[in-house]
């Protein structure tokens, strides 16, 4: 579903602030894979998502989604095939519009000026009821009145109403309190599994990276330095992962946030 071939990107080239963000990175992701991605700040994780989503044209390499070379395709054209959630719950929805209007726009069924059909409203109500947050009874409420967790859960529904070819989750639970983050993560896991979605998830939580999905990647210096799945992954613990980083990168993982667990 996704092929990255020798992707490189340097920001501010030729200046004292030059930053090599992606360094000849290659990656193949099969349809239906749920890949978690970890690494310290500056490892290149969000830049990787930017390359996939079309935020910039890489200096070298190719981006292929579902067999189509989209390397030069602009972000707005790729958006129809990519669903994305960000760390900030305020991104991805319109606060001044109602829940049902946001859902209608996300699904391509209208939504402006209250033009939501009764049949669509019932469909939205059914999808929201699966969240267990009572949002199905608040369809007319402005999204701006929702809590961070409610808004992130709504954005997850919006991103998957029309199943995308790729779902990109960029630390989408990091700004939430632990209990809400757990709830949104459970909803994410169920949504990805039931929809057989191809998903890449950046997380700062190493235990989450091992507990969810089918494959875990570790990045450092704009490269993938460790890639695990199957039985090997099932046997790994957080200390094991730290050891793997030390072996692959030749240094200890220097980020306290990465040591967080779900206890």
C-alpha positions in Angstrom: 0.0 0.0 0.0 2.9 2.3 0.7 6.4 2.3 -0.8 9.1 4.9 0.1 12.2 4.5 -1.9 15.4 6.3 -0.8 13.6 9.4 0.5 15.9 12.3 1.5 15.1 15.7 2.8 17.3 18.6 4.1 15.7 21.7 5.4 17.5 25.1 5.0 20.2 23.5 2.7 23.5 25.5 2.4 22.8 27.5 5.5 24.2 27.2 9.1 20.7 25.9 10.0 20.8 23.0 7.6 19.0 20.0 9.0 19.1 16.5 7.4 15.6 15.3 8.4 15.3 12.1 6.2 18.4 10.3 5.0 17.8 7.8 2.2 14.8 6.2 4.0 13.1 3.3 2.4 9.9 1.6 3.7 7.3 -0.9 2.4 4.0 -1.2 4.2 1.6 -3.9 3.2 -2.2 -3.4 3.0 -3.8 -3.7 6.4 -0.5 -3.3 8.4 -0.7 -1.2 11.6 2.8 0.2 12.1 3.9 2.1 15.2 6.9 4.5 14.9 9.0 5.7 17.8 12.2 7.8 18.2 13.5 10.7 20.1 12.7 14.3 19.1 14.3 15.2 15.8 14.5 11.6 14.6 12.5 12.5 11.5 9.1 10.9 12.4 6.9 13.9 11.6 9.0 14.7 8.5 8.3 11.1 7.3 4.6 11.8 7.6 5.1 15.1 5.8 6.8 13.3 2.9 3.9 10.8 2.7 1.2 13.4 2.9 2.8 15.7 0.3 3.7 18.7 2.6 6.9 19.0 0.5 8.7 17.4 -2.4 11.7 15.3 -1.2 15.1 16.1 -2.4 15.5 12.6 -3.6 13.5 9.4 -3.7 10.0 8.3 -4.6 6.6 8.0 -2.7 4.3 5.4 -4.0 0.8 4.9 -2.6 -1.3 1.9 -3.8 0.9 1.5 -6.9 0.8 5.1 -7.9 3.8 7.4 -7.9 2.7 10.5 -6.0 6.1 12.0 -5.4 5.2 15.2 -7.2 1.5 15.2 -6.4 0.4 18.1 -4.1 -0.9 17.7 -0.6 -4.5 18.5 -1.5 -4.7 15.8 -4.1 -3.2 13.1 -1.8 -5.7 14.1 0.9 -8.5 12.0 -0.7 -6.5 8.9 0.0 -5.0 9.9 3.4 -6.6 10.3 6.7 -4.6 12.1 9.4 -4.8 13.0 13.0 -2.4 15.3 14.8 -1.3 15.8 18.4 -3.4 18.9 18.8 -7.1 17.9 19.2 -8.0 21.3 17.8 -6.7 20.4 14.4 -8.8 18.4 11.9 -12.3 19.9 12.6 -14.1 23.2 12.4 -14.9 24.5 15.9 -17.7 26.8 14.9 -19.6 24.1 13.0 -21.8 21.4 14.6 -20.7 17.8 15.0 -23.0 16.7 12.2 -21.8 19.5 9.9 -18.2 18.4 10.4 -19.1 14.8 9.7 -21.1 15.8 6.6 -18.1 17.7 5.2 -15.7 14.9 6.0 -17.9 12.4 4.3 -18.5 14.5 1.2 -22.2 14.7 1.9 -22.6 18.5 2.2 -22.7 20.1 5.6 -22.8 23.8 4.8 -25.7 25.9 6.3 -27.2 22.9 8.1 -27.8 21.0 4.9 -27.5 17.5 6.5 -30.0 14.9 5.3 -32.0 12.8 7.7 -30.5 9.6 6.4 -27.0 10.9 6.8 -27.8 12.1 10.3 -28.9 8.6 11.3 -25.7 7.2 9.8 -23.6 9.7 11.8 -25.5 8.9 14.9 -24.8 5.2 14.5 -21.1 5.8 14.0 -20.8 8.1 17.0 -22.7 5.7 19.2 -19.7 3.3 18.8 -17.5 5.7 20.6 -19.4 5.4 23.9 -19.1 9.1 24.6 -22.7 10.2 24.0 -21.8 12.4 21.0 -24.6 10.8 19.0 -27.1 12.8 21.2 -25.2 16.1 20.6 -25.2 16.3 16.8 -26.2 20.0 16.8 -23.6 21.0 19.3 -20.6 23.1 18.1 -17.4 21.1 18.0 -15.6 23.9 19.8 -17.5 22.9 23.0 -16.1 19.4 23.1 -13.3 18.2 25.3 -10.0 17.4 23.8 -10.7 13.6 24.0 -14.1 14.0 22.5 -12.8 16.1 19.7 -9.9 13.7 18.9 -12.4 10.8 18.9 -14.6 12.7 16.5 -11.7 13.5 14.3 -10.9 9.8 14.1 -14.4 9.1 12.9 -14.2 11.9 10.4 -10.9 10.6 9.0 -12.3 7.1 8.5 -15.9 7.7 7.4 -14.6 7.2 3.8 -11.9 4.5 4.5 -8.6 6.1 3.5 -5.8 4.1 1.8 -3.5 5.3 4.6 -4.3 6.5 8.1 -1.5 8.6 9.6 -1.6 9.2 13.4 0.9 11.8 14.6 1.1 11.4 18.4 -2.7 11.7 18.4 -3.1 10.9 22.1 -0.1 12.8 23.5 -2.0 15.9 24.5 -4.7 14.0 26.3 -4.8 12.9 30.0 -3.9 9.2 30.6 -7.5 7.9 31.0 -8.7 9.7 27.9 -5.6 8.7 25.9 -6.3 5.1 26.7 -9.9 5.4 25.6 -8.9 7.1 22.3 -6.2 4.5 21.7 -8.7 1.6 22.2 -11.1 3.3 19.7 -8.2 3.7 17.3 -7.2 0.1 17.6 -10.8 -1.1 17.0 -11.3 1.3 14.1 -8.2 0.2 12.3 -8.9 -3.5 12.9 -12.5 -3.5 11.9 -11.8 -1.4 8.8 -8.7 -3.4 7.9 -7.0 0.0 7.5 -3.3 0.5 6.6 -2.1 2.7 9.5 1.1 4.4 10.6 1.2 5.8 14.1 3.9 8.0 15.7 3.9 7.6 19.5 6.1 8.8 22.3 5.0 5.9 24.4 7.2 2.8 24.0 4.7 0.5 25.6 2.0 1.7 23.3 4.3 1.1 20.4 4.6 -2.6 21.4 1.0 -3.2 22.5 -0.8 -1.9 19.5 -0.4 -2.7 15.8 1.5 -5.4 14.0 4.9 -3.8 13.5 7.2 -1.4 15.3 9.8 0.9 13.7 12.4 2.9 15.5 13.9 6.0 13.8 17.1 8.0 14.5 18.9 10.6 12.4 16.3 10.4 9.6 16.7 6.6 9.2 14.8 3.5 10.3 17.3 1.8 12.5 15.1 -1.0 13.9 12.1 -2.8 12.4 10.3 -5.6 14.2 7.1 -7.6 13.8 5.7 -11.1 14.4 6.9 -13.3 17.3 10.0 -11.2 17.8 7.9 -8.1 18.5 5.5 -10.0 20.8 8.4 -11.0 23.1 9.9 -7.5 23.4 9.6 -5.4 26.5 10.4 -1.7 26.9 13.9 -2.4 28.3 14.5 -4.7 25.3 13.5 -1.9 23.0 15.9 0.5 24.7 18.7 -2.1 24.3 17.8 -2.4 20.6 18.1 1.3 20.2 21.5 1.4 21.9 22.7 -1.4 19.6 21.4 0.1 16.4 22.2 3.8 17.1 25.4 3.3 19.2 24.0 5.5 21.9 21.4 5.5 24.6 17.9 6.9 23.9 18.0 10.4 25.3 14.4 11.4 25.8 12.5 11.0 29.1 9.1 11.1 27.3 10.0 7.9 25.5 10.2 6.0 28.8 6.6 6.5 29.6 4.5 3.4 30.0 0.8 2.7 30.5 0.9 1.7 34.1 
